[in-house]
Amino acid sequence: SPVPRRAGMSGPVLRAIVGLSCAGSVLGAPAGDCKGDSACLAEEVLDALSALQTASPHALEHERMAMRNSSRGKRSSPDRGVPFLGGKGGELGAHEEGRLLIEEDGVMNTYYLPGATIEDDGKTVKFTPPLRFYLMKEPTTDYSDAAKFYKPIFPGKTFTVDMKLENVGCGCNVNFYLVDMPVAEAGKDNDHYCDGQCFDGLGCCAEFDMNEGNNAVQQITNHACTRDYDGHPDWACHKWGEPEVKMSPWEFSGGRGHTIDGNKPFTFSQQFKMTDGQLQVITTITQGAAKVVKTMGPNAQLQAMLNTGSLLNGMAFVTGYWTASDMNWLDGDICGSGPEHCSGAPAYISN
């Protein structure tokens, strides 16, 4: 499971190996003559995008922003997976504890993803939607106790994972992110969860999406909570996200013609760089000799994540796999604006 270095240990870089595989269609919204043939559809979409880019260097970005703005607000429901709540009194049996061996600065340490299916002697997690998991210091589902969470501290460090997203297509969302949980109220899922969308029945708190995506897109989004958003006086947190970094279709997607082929293994690296007290998040995706680099910040909202959020003190690490028919806010550049269907096949993360 992707996990940062332990606080207090020397060296800035954690190396974890992640493999994600999920059988299913590359694209979930077949169209025209390509109905039922996701590879054909991918080529049609790419040809259309290439033609648009040739016509005007700025036209595709304009269309992309128009699509994003038309669906801003992102999740239309509070569902972001289902937490595991098994065990008796928060204590778990051996088959439920989700014991993980995670490499940090060359040392294998033990943590837990309660409820997760663990394979390869503690080095592989099998994900099936709609579950989400919390990284814990001990095998428990007592999510009310902040001291039981493993809360990584990222500023000044680099987080690196190897990922495989073959066939994890449109409508799928495999993710790892940080939130300021637990909150006092148990909430509708009885897990003291919170995030930046602030839905009724869930807690409201700062959220940093280190990565959300599938084989069509990768996205990083900052959701600080400064309560001063023009035009949205009801927002405690920035629901749309500011800043947001998304890979363009020609930078990352499945099949030919992209710098990074989302159907093949790639390395995801994220540096939390501090310069004179200012935070930049530099995300690099590499695949062989190919490389895409995206920089987030400096930015007032990103800076707020250090303070109104808890990046400096550590935030709960959440990882999961959820699906939705309206995942277009994430992958619509390739998948289009129609209803989507995730295959729901298992994903695997290996350390």
PyMOL commands that set and color helices and strands:
alter all, ss='L'
color gray80, all
select helices_A, chain A and resi 32-34+38-55+59-70+120-122+146-148+300-307+328-335
alter helices_A, ss='H'
color red, helices_A
select strands_A, chain A and resi 13-17+82-83+99-104+107-112+117-119+124-127+131-134+158-163+172-179+194-195+203-204+207-214+217-223+244-246+252-253+260-261+266-275+278-287+290-296+316-323+347-350
alter strands_A, ss='S'
color yellow, strands_A
deselect
rebuild
show_as cartoon
